[in-house]
């Protein structure tokens, strides 16, 4: 397999393992390597590249690595599956029309063949609508994260670091469905920094502010500051 195919397989493997183990938030590098029969170092090399491209979020510890899908990674996986189904629908429709062309008279075409054509036409329309919806979702999400300024993110980090106790930060992570102990970084400051980075990668900064405001309504949370 080429590099892109391997990385698609890694996305699919992470998604599959997390679906089977719903209590888990991430998948170890060893589990990914074993599932795909890859060397551990090669798996880590791919994960590094995928994290740089914002398809996965990787936590690196002395005990090993673990990875989870970002919003971009989930969209990429859905996009791959949808385009595969789209290609299949188009090929089936092409084969049906090829068979229909063998009949001289339209009245000679079997009813079942016509029904199959109608089925795949509807399926094709449905898949094309889903692809368009997915593309719109991607267009809406990608710029939103990019316009958040570093100033705004720094202010959020200061709120978490200076106004939240470690216990409150752990509670915040619980409500956000994030394993506090799995966040890399030392101490409360390090955990807060990784939490902001983790949520930014997943387009969930709004979740952070909404949940944080609910826990600490006494704090003046910073207003969104855009780069543009």
C-alpha positions as CSV (number, residue, x, y, z in Angstrom):
1,X,0.0,0.0,0.0
2,X,1.1,3.6,-0.7
3,X,1.4,6.1,2.2
4,X,-2.1,7.6,1.5
5,X,-3.7,4.2,1.5
6,X,-1.9,3.3,4.8
7,X,-3.1,6.5,6.4
8,X,-6.7,5.8,5.3
9,X,-6.4,2.3,6.8
10,X,-5.1,3.8,10.0
11,X,-8.1,6.2,10.2
12,X,-10.5,3.3,9.5
13,X,-8.7,1.1,12.1
14,X,-9.0,3.8,14.8
15,X,-12.6,4.4,14.1
16,X,-13.4,0.6,14.1
17,X,-11.6,0.0,17.4
18,X,-13.2,2.9,19.1
19,X,-16.6,1.8,17.9
20,X,-16.0,-1.7,19.3
21,X,-14.8,-0.3,22.6
22,X,-17.1,2.7,23.2
23,X,-15.6,3.3,26.7
24,X,-12.2,4.1,25.1
25,X,-11.2,7.6,23.9
26,X,-8.1,6.6,22.0
27,X,-6.3,3.7,20.4
28,X,-2.8,2.6,21.2
29,X,-0.1,2.6,18.5
30,X,0.5,-1.1,19.2
31,X,-3.1,-1.9,18.5
32,X,-3.0,0.0,15.2
33,X,0.3,-1.7,14.2
34,X,-1.0,-5.1,15.1
35,X,-4.3,-4.6,13.2
36,X,-2.6,-3.5,10.0
37,X,0.5,-5.8,10.3
38,X,2.8,-2.7,10.4
39,X,6.0,-2.2,12.2
40,X,5.5,0.0,15.3
41,X,8.0,2.7,14.2
42,X,6.4,2.9,10.8
43,X,3.0,3.3,12.5
44,X,4.3,6.1,14.6
45,X,5.9,7.8,11.6
46,X,2.5,7.8,9.9
47,X,0.7,9.0,13.0
48,X,3.2,11.9,13.2
49,X,2.4,13.0,9.6
50,X,-1.3,12.6,10.2
51,X,-1.2,14.7,13.3
52,X,0.7,17.4,11.4
53,X,-2.2,17.4,8.9
54,X,-4.7,17.4,11.7
55,X,-6.3,14.1,11.0
56,X,-5.5,12.5,14.3
57,X,-4.5,13.7,17.8
58,X,-1.7,11.8,19.3
59,X,-0.7,11.5,23.0
60,X,2.9,10.4,23.5
61,X,4.0,9.0,26.9
62,X,6.8,6.8,28.1
63,X,4.3,3.9,28.1
64,X,3.5,4.3,24.4
65,X,1.4,6.4,22.0
66,X,-2.3,6.6,21.7
67,X,-4.3,8.3,18.9
68,X,-7.9,9.5,18.3
69,X,-9.6,11.0,15.3
70,X,-10.0,14.8,14.9
71,X,-13.0,16.3,13.3
72,X,-11.0,16.6,10.1
73,X,-10.1,12.9,10.4
74,X,-13.7,11.8,10.8
75,X,-14.7,13.9,7.8
76,X,-11.9,12.4,5.7
77,X,-13.0,8.9,6.7
78,X,-16.6,9.6,5.8
79,X,-15.5,11.2,2.6
80,X,-13.5,8.2,1.5
81,X,-16.4,5.8,2.3
82,X,-19.0,8.0,0.5
83,X,-16.8,8.3,-2.6
84,X,-16.3,4.6,-2.7
85,X,-20.0,4.0,-2.5
86,X,-20.5,6.7,-5.1
87,X,-18.1,4.9,-7.5
88,X,-19.9,1.6,-6.9
89,X,-23.3,3.1,-7.6
90,X,-22.1,4.7,-10.9
91,X,-20.4,1.5,-12.0
92,X,-23.6,-0.5,-11.3
93,X,-25.7,2.0,-13.2
94,X,-23.2,1.9,-16.1
95,X,-23.5,-2.0,-16.3
96,X,-27.3,-1.9,-16.1
97,X,-27.5,0.6,-19.0
98,X,-25.0,-1.4,-21.0
99,X,-27.3,-4.4,-20.6
100,X,-30.3,-2.3,-21.5
101,X,-28.6,-1.2,-24.7
102,X,-28.5,-4.8,-25.9
103,X,-32.3,-4.8,-26.4
104,X,-33.5,-3.4,-29.7
105,X,-37.0,-2.5,-28.5
106,X,-37.6,-0.7,-25.2
107,X,-40.6,-3.0,-24.6
108,X,-38.2,-6.0,-24.6
109,X,-36.3,-4.7,-21.6
110,X,-37.0,-6.8,-18.5
111,X,-39.0,-5.1,-15.8
112,X,-36.5,-6.2,-13.2
113,X,-33.7,-4.4,-15.1
114,X,-35.7,-1.2,-15.2
115,X,-36.4,-1.5,-11.4
116,X,-32.7,-2.0,-10.8
117,X,-31.8,1.1,-12.8
118,X,-34.3,3.2,-10.8
119,X,-32.9,1.8,-7.6
120,X,-29.4,2.8,-8.4
121,X,-30.5,6.2,-9.8
122,X,-32.1,7.0,-6.4
123,X,-29.0,5.6,-4.6
124,X,-26.7,7.8,-6.7
125,X,-28.8,10.9,-6.0
126,X,-28.8,10.2,-2.3
127,X,-25.0,9.7,-2.2
128,X,-24.4,12.9,-4.2
129,X,-26.5,14.8,-1.7
130,X,-24.6,13.3,1.2
131,X,-21.3,14.2,-0.4
132,X,-22.4,17.8,-0.9
133,X,-23.5,18.0,2.7
134,X,-20.2,16.6,3.9
135,X,-18.3,19.1,1.8
136,X,-20.4,22.0,3.2
137,X,-19.7,20.7,6.7
138,X,-16.0,20.6,6.0
139,X,-16.1,24.2,4.5
140,X,-17.9,25.4,7.6
141,X,-15.7,23.8,10.2
142,X,-12.2,24.3,8.7
143,X,-12.3,28.1,8.5
144,X,-14.0,28.4,11.9
145,X,-11.0,26.9,13.6
146,X,-8.5,28.8,11.6
147,X,-9.9,32.3,12.5
148,X,-9.5,31.8,16.2
149,X,-6.6,34.0,17.1
150,X,-3.7,32.9,19.3
151,X,-4.6,35.8,21.6
152,X,-8.1,34.3,22.3
153,X,-6.7,30.8,22.8
154,X,-4.1,32.2,25.2
155,X,-6.8,34.0,27.2
156,X,-8.8,30.8,27.5
157,X,-5.7,29.0,28.7
158,X,-5.1,31.7,31.3
159,X,-8.7,31.3,32.6
160,X,-8.2,27.6,33.0
161,X,-4.8,27.9,34.5
162,X,-5.5,30.8,36.9
163,X,-9.2,30.5,37.8
164,X,-9.8,26.7,37.8
165,X,-8.5,24.4,40.5
166,X,-7.2,21.0,39.4
167,X,-10.4,19.4,40.7
168,X,-12.5,21.8,38.7
169,X,-10.3,21.1,35.6
170,X,-10.9,17.4,36.0
171,X,-14.7,18.0,36.3
172,X,-14.6,20.1,33.2
173,X,-12.8,17.3,31.3
174,X,-15.5,14.8,32.6
175,X,-18.3,16.9,31.2
176,X,-16.5,17.3,27.9
177,X,-16.0,13.5,27.8
178,X,-12.2,13.7,27.9
179,X,-9.9,11.6,30.0
180,X,-8.0,14.1,32.1
181,X,-5.2,11.6,32.9
182,X,-4.6,10.9,29.2
183,X,-3.8,14.5,28.4
184,X,-0.1,15.0,28.0
185,X,1.6,17.8,30.0
186,X,2.8,18.0,33.5
187,X,0.7,19.6,36.3
188,X,-2.4,21.6,36.0
189,X,-0.9,24.2,33.6
190,X,0.3,21.5,31.2
191,X,-3.0,19.7,31.3
192,X,-4.9,23.0,30.7
193,X,-2.7,23.7,27.7
194,X,-3.2,20.3,26.2
195,X,-6.9,20.5,26.8
196,X,-7.1,23.7,24.8
197,X,-5.0,22.2,22.0
198,X,-7.1,19.0,22.0
199,X,-10.4,20.8,21.7
200,X,-9.1,23.3,19.1
201,X,-8.1,20.3,16.9
202,X,-11.6,19.0,17.2
203,X,-13.4,22.3,16.6
204,X,-14.8,22.1,20.1
205,X,-13.7,25.4,21.6
206,X,-17.4,26.4,21.8
207,X,-18.0,23.3,23.9
208,X,-15.2,24.3,26.3
209,X,-16.5,27.9,26.8
210,X,-20.2,26.7,27.2
211,X,-19.3,24.0,29.7
212,X,-16.8,26.1,31.5
213,X,-19.3,29.0,31.8
214,X,-21.8,26.5,33.3
215,X,-19.3,25.4,35.9
216,X,-17.9,28.8,36.7
217,X,-20.4,31.5,35.7
218,X,-18.5,33.9,38.0
219,X,-15.6,34.1,35.6
220,X,-15.5,36.7,32.8
221,X,-14.8,34.4,29.9
222,X,-13.0,36.1,27.0
223,X,-14.9,37.0,23.8
224,X,-13.9,35.5,20.5
225,X,-11.0,37.3,18.8
226,X,-10.5,36.6,15.2
227,X,-7.2,36.8,13.2
228,X,-9.0,38.6,10.5
